[in-house]
Amino acid sequence: MQENDILIIGAGVVGLAIAARIMKDNRSVYIVERHDAFGRETSSRNSEVMHAGIYYKTGSLKAKLCIEGNKKLYEICAKNRIPHKRIEKLIIATNVEEEADLEELFECGKNNGADDLRIISGQEAKKMEPNIKARSALYSPSTGIIDSHSFMKYLEQSFKSKGGEVAYNCDVVGLRKINAGYEVRVRDSSGEAFTFNSHLVVNSAGLEADAIAKLVGIDIQKHNYSLKYCKGQYFRVNNSRKSALIGKLIYPVPHEKITSLGVHATKDLTGGLRLGPDANYISRENINYDVDLSQRKVFLESASRFLPFLKEEDLVPDTAGIRPKLQGSGDNFRDFVIKEESGIGFPGLVNLIGIESPGLTSAPAIARYVESILR
Ligand SMILES: Cc1cc2nc3c(=O)[nH]c(=O)nc-3n(C[C@H](O)[C@H](O)[C@H](O)COP(=O)(O)OP(=O)(O)OC[C@H]3O[C@@H](n4cnc5c(N)ncnc54)[C@H](O)[C@@H]3O)c2cc1C
């Protein structure tokens, strides 16, 4: 049996960021991950955008950790040569109603601390991006893109270089409170089961974070920890001349009670252009990452409101990701849950539940926050 100070469940970007941050000399920290490498789930199935903190309810963890994470990410990337680009973003209003929404977004972003935002005229937007259609726009100079794989690789190396260990192919199948902490039961890929004892446990299991909380005996219905899965699909613009027609990230104004930020246009670090993600709730039994070709027309209709040069044949299915959401369809805003659970009888257990977007951007700030609540 392995004895540890801290055991982290999940080697996504959040688990890795926490691990790299809390790993210190004379401390044994272990990550257990069910796949054979890091970032095999949501952390490698997203838009790779470093968000600026515009959309989220003021005062929420999403808002605070996104603003802090955005600044930290740029610093980490610059210092460690992680590929990234301050590509900037425009949120486009195409009619009068959307202009009112843009004002609200601007106020919300400003209150959150995104202090470089500016509302610009359609003319100024056209100067920045001659090939878009816009009545006016919200301009965000701090939004960027990052190579998330390189970032996770850096985090894993940083953790391991300080003596941290990662156990891949280890699925957590049991979690039990014991006198000196927790007993964590895992099964490896050959089906063999073994046990880790750990004083502290960090549950950073992404899509399974509620299931892990349930394993230890937390009533996830009562505490509102049940996750709903919301799939987001992407189409790629398969035409390099058209992909080069825009340089920034171009977003529509999101709808009320946002489930997603709306089908937007995302550039990648190679200059490629993707549209997405859309947002569809799926059942937990129905996890798959297929992209439904029949949605191509819907994507085109959404995007061609502000990217008039696209044609249906330019779009080819790309990837998909699944958001671990606390809010169901039509529900009000739910914040990240990041909690040390002494209050409900589980001291030394930190749950991270509902870490959807902006989880990638927030990862360095989430790590700092978890370190502060573990003290
Ligand atoms: C479509 C989409 C677009 C997004 N776009 C952005 C964006 O542009 N910018 C942004 O900031 N955020 C974005 N996000 C959100 C971001 O991707 C996530 O918030 C982030 O990746 C969450 O990281 P994580 O480590 O919490 O979860 P994950 O990456 O899901 O990692 C959890 C890990 O836990 C492991 N695990 C689960 N159960 C067990 C178990 N029983 N035993 C062992 N291991 C287990 C999993 O295998 C997985 O590797 C997007 C998300 C989606 C779905």
The ligand as an SDF file (V2000), in Angstrom:
LIG
                    3D

 53 58  0  0  0  0  0  0  0  0999 V2000
  -16.2590   22.3610  -26.0640 C   0  0  0  0  0  0  0  0  0  0  0  0
  -15.4540   23.0030  -24.9700 C   0  0  0  0  0  0  0  0  0  0  0  0
  -14.7750   24.2040  -25.2050 C   0  0  0  0  0  0  0  0  0  0  0  0
  -14.0330   24.8090  -24.1880 C   0  0  0  0  0  0  0  0  0  0  0  0
  -13.2970   25.9320  -24.4720 N   0  0  0  0  0  0  0  0  0  0  0  0
  -12.5480   26.4980  -23.4970 C   0  0  0  0  0  0  0  0  0  0  0  0
  -11.7430   27.6310  -23.7940 C   0  0  0  0  0  0  0  0  0  0  0  0
  -11.6150   28.0640  -24.9350 O   0  0  0  0  0  0  0  0  0  0  0  0
  -11.0740   28.2180  -22.7620 N   0  0  0  0  0  0  0  0  0  0  0  0
  -11.1610   27.7630  -21.4810 C   0  0  0  0  0  0  0  0  0  0  0  0
  -10.5950   28.3840  -20.5880 O   0  0  0  0  0  0  0  0  0  0  0  0
  -11.8750   26.6350  -21.1950 N   0  0  0  0  0  0  0  0  0  0  0  0
  -12.5460   25.9890  -22.1670 C   0  0  0  0  0  0  0  0  0  0  0  0
  -13.2560   24.8550  -21.9020 N   0  0  0  0  0  0  0  0  0  0  0  0
  -13.2190   24.3020  -20.5540 C   0  0  0  0  0  0  0  0  0  0  0  0
  -11.9360   23.5340  -20.2690 C   0  0  0  0  0  0  0  0  0  0  0  0
  -11.6100   22.6650  -21.3330 O   0  0  0  0  0  0  0  0  0  0  0  0
  -12.1430   22.7220  -18.9720 C   0  0  0  0  0  0  0  0  0  0  0  0
  -12.6270   23.5760  -17.9640 O   0  0  0  0  0  0  0  0  0  0  0  0
  -10.8460   22.0810  -18.4790 C   0  0  0  0  0  0  0  0  0  0  0  0
  -10.2220   21.3600  -19.5030 O   0  0  0  0  0  0  0  0  0  0  0  0
  -11.1670   21.1800  -17.2940 C   0  0  0  0  0  0  0  0  0  0  0  0
   -9.9930   20.5210  -16.9060 O   0  0  0  0  0  0  0  0  0  0  0  0
  -10.0560   19.3900  -15.8060 P   0  0  0  0  0  0  0  0  0  0  0  0
   -8.6710   19.0070  -15.5020 O   0  0  0  0  0  0  0  0  0  0  0  0
  -10.9410   19.8530  -14.6860 O   0  0  0  0  0  0  0  0  0  0  0  0
  -10.8890   18.2060  -16.4790 O   0  0  0  0  0  0  0  0  0  0  0  0
  -10.4470   17.0450  -17.5050 P   0  0  0  0  0  0  0  0  0  0  0  0
   -9.6070   17.5270  -18.5850 O   0  0  0  0  0  0  0  0  0  0  0  0
  -11.7230   16.3550  -17.8680 O   0  0  0  0  0  0  0  0  0  0  0  0
   -9.5690   16.0830  -16.5970 O   0  0  0  0  0  0  0  0  0  0  0  0
  -10.1410   15.2220  -15.6500 C   0  0  0  0  0  0  0  0  0  0  0  0
   -9.3190   13.9520  -15.6470 C   0  0  0  0  0  0  0  0  0  0  0  0
   -9.8150   13.0990  -14.6160 O   0  0  0  0  0  0  0  0  0  0  0  0
   -9.6930   11.7690  -15.0880 C   0  0  0  0  0  0  0  0  0  0  0  0
  -10.6100   10.8980  -14.3400 N   0  0  0  0  0  0  0  0  0  0  0  0
  -11.9560   10.9560  -14.3030 C   0  0  0  0  0  0  0  0  0  0  0  0
  -12.4430    9.9750  -13.5170 N   0  0  0  0  0  0  0  0  0  0  0  0
  -11.3900    9.2830  -13.0500 C   0  0  0  0  0  0  0  0  0  0  0  0
  -11.2500    8.1550  -12.1970 C   0  0  0  0  0  0  0  0  0  0  0  0
  -12.3130    7.5160  -11.6860 N   0  0  0  0  0  0  0  0  0  0  0  0
  -10.0010    7.7050  -11.9120 N   0  0  0  0  0  0  0  0  0  0  0  0
   -8.8970    8.3240  -12.4410 C   0  0  0  0  0  0  0  0  0  0  0  0
   -8.9710    9.4070  -13.2570 N   0  0  0  0  0  0  0  0  0  0  0  0
  -10.2010    9.8670  -13.5560 C   0  0  0  0  0  0  0  0  0  0  0  0
  -10.0750   11.8750  -16.5610 C   0  0  0  0  0  0  0  0  0  0  0  0
   -9.5970   10.7700  -17.2840 O   0  0  0  0  0  0  0  0  0  0  0  0
   -9.4480   13.1950  -16.9660 C   0  0  0  0  0  0  0  0  0  0  0  0
   -8.1580   13.0230  -17.5360 O   0  0  0  0  0  0  0  0  0  0  0  0
  -13.9930   24.2200  -22.8970 C   0  0  0  0  0  0  0  0  0  0  0  0
  -14.6700   23.0100  -22.6750 C   0  0  0  0  0  0  0  0  0  0  0  0
  -15.3720   22.3930  -23.6990 C   0  0  0  0  0  0  0  0  0  0  0  0
  -16.0570   21.0860  -23.4640 C   0  0  0  0  0  0  0  0  0  0  0  0
  1  2  1  0
  2  3  1  0
  2 52  2  0
  3  4  2  0
  4  5  1  0
  4 50  1  0
  5  6  2  0
  6  7  1  0
  6 13  1  0
  7  8  2  0
  7  9  1  0
  9 10  1  0
 10 11  2  0
 10 12  1  0
 12 13  2  0
 13 14  1  0
 14 15  1  0
 14 50  1  0
 15 16  1  0
 16 17  1  0
 16 18  1  0
 18 19  1  0
 18 20  1  0
 20 21  1  0
 20 22  1  0
 22 23  1  0
 23 24  1  0
 24 25  2  0
 24 26  1  0
 24 27  1  0
 27 28  1  0
 28 29  2  0
 28 30  1  0
 28 31  1  0
 31 32  1  0
 32 33  1  0
 33 34  1  0
 33 48  1  0
 34 35  1  0
 35 36  1  0
 35 46  1  0
 36 37  1  0
 36 45  1  0
 37 38  2  0
 38 39  1  0
 39 40  1  0
 39 45  2  0
 40 41  1  0
 40 42  2  0
 42 43  1  0
 43 44  2  0
 44 45  1  0
 46 47  1  0
 46 48  1  0
 48 49  1  0
 50 51  2  0
 51 52  1  0
 52 53  1  0
M  END
$$$$
